């Protein structure tokens, strides 16, 4: 078992490499699909409804108990939604810039999948050495890479809005770009304090996500740096264009926002991209502030060997699920901000707070030595 | 009128950060989430119809199973969308309800026109037409949406009735003919 796990994560053989890449993409795509289901279900619960509870294939519905359970839980719904998007007529409006119009959803999704390369979500011990469960072992620039690439997702939005050649998508795209620029600053500054906490002088791997998680085997960063965590959390909401910051979409004033002119599978890709970005944002927060795969503060592992690793991965997955739920929870709690309010919060509230917080931690670490 | 000035106190720091309000809001949505859902899964679950519900108009029979409508055509006249069409008819001499003066030969309510206002029920002097609890009426053709007399009695059934107006009239008439009083 341990050997297999080791091979699966570390072996340089091409088939193992391909297998882990495909597995990760498969997991994240499925997760994105099912977070749509979670969104619909949780929205329904919050609004006193039931949510999707009828979708079932006759062959599956025929199985007693399991079939009913799958139907009631709406577990076939993502497949049905995806199938619908796939088989709808893929209309190409006459007034769009065709090349960029087709390119935009791809550009929206590609960065979300690319950052998976750096994503560690567990750890295991093999012959006395600790390895991260990740596509790339020991990459020191993990955080920088993830920030750099995941922000590229806004190009998809900008391109979609521009190429659609109509006013609402264009407004949505402009808003999306402005919002991303405004919140990227505060986000970066809030993360710097985590770097300060993680990388002691003379230590390598300062920017590695694995090192960050391991530095939290005692107190989690959310306990030691609550303000940075809060700023980062708000910025994650803004970066993923989720309520209350969903300026590029804001269906009440912009019809459908940047994807007004999109339909069928191209819209589906935008949808998956949005949820992939949510997953990426949540993982970043979990890795940097919520202790990654550590079970509880001051309780890094439960069990030993591969059981411990599995529990770690499960913990990580649980935190991720909670976070995806949290996105929905906040969505139905807070009304959408006005555009000027978004800008004011970004520049005049979050940025100064992040800077002051950073200075305070600088001073603290300088005095403590 | 005295003018009352509402005092607006400045927001406290906690209120200006907006965070306690967000937490309170999160609690509200959470409470809503754990509350059981109010959805009625329609085709399987049916709503309970209140007693005074105005559903599809129907014709009812008296406890003896005889039709109550006497074809006075008041409902036809009062009907705002002119959905009711009555063809009056005689009652044959041998019938058990021969003492009633008239009965409809045909009674049609066009449910494509009916607006469920209940004026027909209100105007009926014989308490023969009632808007009962049926709320779901569908059809595939225009003809099928016109309820004829048979259908109307089928929908209406028999309702309890304490008046027995025509039976009493008959008794009265028989007494007088027999030289009572």
Contacts between the chains, C-beta under 8 A, distances in Angstrom:
chain1	res1	chain2	res2	distance
A	42	B	33	7.3
A	44	B	37	7.3
A	45	B	32	7.9
A	45	B	33	4.5
A	45	B	37	7.0
A	46	B	29	5.1
A	46	B	32	5.4
A	46	B	33	4.8
A	47	B	32	7.4
A	48	B	32	6.5
A	48	B	35	6.6
A	48	B	37	5.1
A	48	B	38	4.6
A	48	B	39	7.4
A	49	B	37	5.6
A	49	B	38	7.7
A	49	B	39	5.2
A	50	B	37	5.1
A	50	B	39	4.6
A	50	B	41	7.4
A	329	B	26	6.4
A	329	B	29	6.2
A	329	B	30	7.3
A	330	B	26	7.2
A	332	B	29	5.3
A	333	B	22	7.0
A	333	B	25	4.3
A	333	B	26	5.2
A	333	B	28	7.3
A	333	B	29	4.7
A	334	B	22	6.6
A	334	B	25	6.5
